[in-house]
Amino acid sequence: MTTAWLRDPWWWTVCGLGVGAVLGARMLLGPGLGPGLAPWFMPGLPALLMFALVYPVLEELVFRGMLQPWLLRRTAARAIIGPLTLANLLTSVLFSLAHVPLRGAVHATLVFTPSLAFGLFRDRHDSVLPPIVLHVVWNTAVLCLFGQPPTGPAGE
């Protein structure tokens, strides 16, 4: 298993930008959205682990581990905008659409850009590990700064 992505300054930059975006959202939206830092002993620990670890791993294995490489082998245009591939763009559209039923259209729209970043590092390092770690870091930042996973469209 290669860890060249750990020496990639762009990966670290995007990792920090994602955490910074979550922090910026927390500052802009104020304290009304959640209690802030979530204590790790709270009763919802299984839900927190699902959001911070299980969902990112499963989503990345499906979207960046299986779908994106499959599309990459089948799309004529590998690069469409700078380093972004058509496979990454299509995977990101499908990733966003997959979030609509449970999270709603706004959340689905908000995950499109992070999905492009996950796909970029999947293509850049030909591995699913960089997007998995990036996704885990970003979801963990959401939990630490908002104290809870985002709720669905009905507030569940």
Phi, psi and omega in degrees: 000126181272144178240027180302330181297334178291341177261005181274111181297334178292323178297314180295322179296312181293323176301312179293322178297321178296314178295320178297322179295320178295316178298317178299318178297319179298317181292320181289321185275344175078186188281354185288352185265353181168172186280003183087224183300127182272124175292138185287352180264005184293155184301335182275023183307316178302319179294321179295317179295323178298313183290321185274335186231305188292309181300313179301317181295312181296315180298317181291322178298320181285307189280312182266340180271328182243306186293310184298315177297323178297313178295323181299323179287341187249356181262140182288317183266108180288313179248129180245323178222101182058238182273358183276133179264159175299323178300318178295315180299312180296318178298319181293323176297313180294322177300314180295314179299327179294339179273348183297310186301321184263333187245344180094168186293323181296311179298318180300321178293320181293334181273355182296310181296313175302324178298320176299321178294316178301315180294325178301314182283338172292315179290318185297324184245005178049044182208149177273347183296315179302315178292328177299309182296318179299316180296317178298315180298313182295316179295323177295322177298319178300315180295316182293325184268334179251344176081359181196156174292158175298146180271165179285181184297333181265005179082014181292000000 
